């Protein structure tokens, strides 16, 4: 598997293998804390996006490859169930995987956990639409892109 740790790709095992479930490690910093003393909800979305971009890059689809095609994914919707709070210094892990591909959309799921006690902080999913960057309209997800990702069935989700 491969892990994105504080925006740096770290090889853990066989770099040729495709990680079906990608792991992004992060330590909560003071700027992520809101007036209530815990991580602001928007930071969870930022972590989700960072994990998604890391997973895509690990599969051979960094931002440059999308830009070269003049295509890319945009978020259509997010669904997040917040279960526990996170605080400064907490080490968290964002697990992310592809749940499905359709003609012009892809559903990506996430589980965000605190490492010290293995508590799930949030469960989430994003519905992504694949678009032409010039026309700003949906376009078919290329077969070569979907072939580079492993769909994780519900029974194999973390």
C-alpha positions in Angstrom: 0.0 0.0 0.0 0.9 3.6 -0.2 0.3 6.4 2.3 0.2 10.1 1.8 1.7 11.6 5.0 1.4 15.4 5.4 1.3 15.8 1.6 4.4 13.6 0.9 4.0 10.2 -0.7 5.6 7.5 1.3 6.1 4.0 -0.2 5.2 1.3 2.3 5.3 -1.9 0.2 5.3 -2.9 -3.4 5.1 0.4 -5.4 3.8 -1.5 -8.4 0.7 -2.7 -6.7 -2.5 -0.6 -6.8 -3.8 0.3 -3.3 -7.5 -0.5 -3.3 -7.8 1.4 0.0 -5.5 4.4 0.3 -4.3 5.8 3.6 -3.6 9.5 4.3 -1.9 10.2 7.6 -2.2 13.6 9.2 -1.6 15.3 12.6 -4.1 17.9 13.6 -2.6 21.4 13.8 -3.9 24.5 15.7 -5.2 26.3 12.6 -7.7 23.4 12.1 -9.4 24.1 15.4 -12.7 26.1 15.6 -14.3 28.2 18.3 -15.6 25.1 20.0 -12.1 23.8 20.6 -12.2 20.9 18.2 -11.4 20.4 14.5 -13.7 22.4 12.2 -16.0 20.4 10.1 -14.6 21.9 6.9 -11.2 20.4 7.7 -12.7 16.9 7.4 -13.6 17.8 3.8 -10.1 19.1 3.2 -8.6 15.8 4.5 -11.0 13.9 2.3 -9.9 15.8 -0.8 -6.2 15.4 0.1 -6.7 11.7 0.5 -8.6 11.4 -2.8 -5.9 13.4 -4.7 -3.2 11.2 -3.1 -5.0 8.0 -4.1 -5.5 9.2 -7.6 -1.8 10.1 -7.9 -0.8 6.7 -6.5 -2.8 5.1 -9.2 -1.0 7.0 -11.9 -3.4 9.9 -12.2 -1.8 13.0 -10.7 -3.3 16.4 -11.5 -1.0 16.9 -14.5 -2.4 13.8 -16.2 -6.0 15.2 -15.9 -4.9 18.6 -17.1 -3.1 17.1 -20.1 -6.4 15.5 -21.0 -8.3 18.7 -20.3 -10.6 16.7 -18.0 -11.1 16.2 -14.3 -13.3 15.4 -11.4 -15.5 17.9 -9.6 -17.5 17.2 -6.4 -21.2 17.0 -6.9 -22.1 16.1 -3.3 -20.6 15.2 0.1 -22.2 13.2 2.8 -20.5 13.1 6.2 -21.5 11.5 9.4 -19.5 13.0 12.2 -19.1 10.5 15.1 -16.4 11.9 17.4 -14.3 15.1 17.6 -10.6 15.5 16.9 -8.2 17.9 18.7 -4.7 19.5 18.3 -2.0 16.8 18.2 -4.4 14.0 17.3 -2.9 11.7 14.6 -5.6 10.7 12.2 -5.8 8.4 9.2 -8.2 8.9 6.3 -8.9 5.7 4.5 -10.4 6.2 1.1 -11.6 3.9 -1.8 -13.6 3.8 -4.9 -17.1 2.4 -4.3 -18.2 2.6 -8.0 -17.8 4.1 -11.4 -20.7 5.1 -13.7 -20.6 6.7 -17.1 -19.7 10.2 -15.9 -19.6 9.8 -12.1 -17.7 8.0 -9.4 -18.5 7.4 -5.8 -15.6 7.6 -3.3 -16.0 6.6 0.3 -13.9 7.6 3.4 -13.4 6.5 7.0 -11.5 8.9 9.2 -10.0 7.4 12.4 -7.9 8.6 15.3 -4.8 6.4 15.5 -4.1 6.4 19.3 -7.4 4.6 20.1 -8.6 3.5 16.7 -11.9 5.4 17.1 -13.8 6.3 14.0 -14.3 10.1 13.8 -16.3 10.2 10.7 -17.7 8.2 7.8 -18.2 9.9 4.5 -18.6 9.7 0.7 -18.3 12.0 -2.2 -20.1 11.8 -5.5 -17.6 13.0 -8.2 -18.6 14.0 -11.7 -16.0 13.8 -14.5 -16.0 16.8 -16.7 -14.4 18.5 -19.7 -12.4 21.4 -18.2 -13.0 23.6 -21.3 -16.8 22.9 -21.8 -17.4 22.5 -18.0 -19.8 19.7 -18.9 -19.9 16.0 -17.9 -17.9 13.7 -20.1 -17.5 9.9 -20.1 -14.9 8.6 -17.7 -12.1 7.1 -19.8 -11.8 3.3 -19.6 -8.1 3.7 -19.0 -8.8 5.7 -15.9 -11.4 3.4 -14.4 -9.1 0.4 -15.1 -6.4 1.9 -12.9 -8.6 1.8 -9.8 -10.0 -1.2 -7.8 -13.6 -1.0 -6.9 -14.0 -2.0 -3.2 -17.2 -4.0 -2.6 -19.2 -3.1 0.5 -18.3 -6.4 2.2 -14.6 -5.5 1.9 -14.8 -1.9 3.1 -12.8 -1.0 6.2 
